Amino acid sequence: MDVEDVMDFLVEHRAPNVVPGYVSEQLLSMSWIIDAADVARITERARQWLKSDDPFRVEVAIGMENETYLADSWEEIAELAEPLKEKFPAMAADIDAWMARAEPSYQRRKNRSFFESGPEEA
């Protein structure tokens, strides 16, 4: 069984009341205890899930964006947002919140400044 199978298993066999954010947290936690190649595979599967027809998988991937980059640039992530909102209108507010959280992180990555600046430095 590879890590992608584990990810699918967690989604497909979740308890009825498990929310996507909880699965995201588990996958992110798992990333701390497995080798780098498998972490990269988790990230790649999450990127694929952002283009999924399954809203639960999309939400899990969005939740993972808090601690990892699921795209190479802000522009790449931004291009995914509108189609996701069209595909899943009920998730529009969550997608907007995700974008608001993600943009500063991608900007810091672009500028190679990985620490948030205080309000006086902004």
Secondary structure, 3 states (H helix, E strand, C coil): CCHHHHHHHHHHCCCCCCCHHHHHHHHHHHCCCCCHHHHHHHHHHHHHHCCCCCHHHHHHHHHHCCCCCCCCCHHHHHHHHHHHHHHCHHHHHHHHHHHHHHHHHHHHHHHCCCCCCCCCCC
